[in-house]
Amino acid sequence: DDAFVTRSEYAVAMAAALYPGRAACLERSLVLYWWLRRAGVPVQFRMGAQLYPFLAHAWVERDGRVINDVAEHVKLFRPIEGIAS
């Protein structure tokens, strides 16, 4: 499972880097979430916000660990609760 998750995260990151359109954190996280859930991997889609200055961010977690971002970066955002996954 860990190897599959790592390969999947890498594949989504490479596809996003080569995609000529927009592939920001929201798009990357939604694709990774969909792909891993479809494969039966229990992951959670997360969104968070920072109020001043306003910023929003999206990421995917597995067992409470961020898998498609750096944990230190995600700590800048307050998670938005209430989204069922």
KAKA-V291016 format. One record per residue. RES is the residue in one letter. SS is DSSP state (~ for helix, > for strand, _ for the rest). D_LAST is the distance of its C-alpha to the last C-alpha in whole Angstrom. Layout:
res=RES ss=SS d_last=D_LAST
res=RES ss=SS d_last=D_LAST
This chain:
res=D ss=_ d_last=19
res=D ss=~ d_last=20
res=A ss=~ d_last=22
res=F ss=~ d_last=20
res=V ss=~ d_last=17
res=T ss=~ d_last=20
res=R ss=~ d_last=22
res=S ss=~ d_last=19
res=E ss=~ d_last=18
res=Y ss=~ d_last=22
res=A ss=~ d_last=22
res=V ss=~ d_last=20
res=A ss=~ d_last=22
res=M ss=~ d_last=25
res=A ss=~ d_last=24
res=A ss=~ d_last=23
res=A ss=~ d_last=27
res=L ss=~ d_last=29
res=Y ss=_ d_last=27
res=P ss=_ d_last=29
res=G ss=_ d_last=27
res=R ss=_ d_last=24
res=A ss=_ d_last=22
res=A ss=_ d_last=21
res=C ss=~ d_last=18
res=L ss=~ d_last=15
res=E ss=~ d_last=17
res=R ss=~ d_last=17
res=S ss=~ d_last=13
res=L ss=~ d_last=12
res=V ss=~ d_last=14
res=L ss=~ d_last=13
res=Y ss=~ d_last=10
res=W ss=~ d_last=11
res=W ss=~ d_last=14
res=L ss=~ d_last=12
res=R ss=~ d_last=10
res=R ss=~ d_last=13
res=A ss=_ d_last=15
res=G ss=_ d_last=13
res=V ss=_ d_last=12
res=P ss=_ d_last=9
res=V ss=_ d_last=8
res=Q ss=> d_last=6
res=F ss=> d_last=7
res=R ss=> d_last=9
res=M ss=> d_last=12
res=G ss=> d_last=15
res=A ss=> d_last=18
res=Q ss=> d_last=22
res=L ss=_ d_last=24
res=Y ss=_ d_last=28
res=P ss=_ d_last=28
res=F ss=_ d_last=25
res=L ss=> d_last=23
res=A ss=> d_last=19
res=H ss=> d_last=17
res=A ss=> d_last=14
res=W ss=> d_last=13
res=V ss=> d_last=11
res=E ss=> d_last=11
res=R ss=> d_last=12
res=D ss=_ d_last=13
res=G ss=_ d_last=13
res=R ss=> d_last=15
res=V ss=> d_last=15
res=I ss=_ d_last=16
res=N ss=_ d_last=17
res=D ss=_ d_last=19
res=V ss=_ d_last=21
res=A ss=~ d_last=20
res=E ss=~ d_last=23
res=H ss=~ d_last=22
res=V ss=~ d_last=19
res=K ss=_ d_last=20
res=L ss=_ d_last=22
res=F ss=_ d_last=19
res=R ss=> d_last=18
res=P ss=> d_last=14
res=I ss=_ d_last=13
res=E ss=_ d_last=11
res=G ss=_ d_last=9
res=I ss=_ d_last=6
res=A ss=_ d_last=4
res=S ss=_ d_last=0
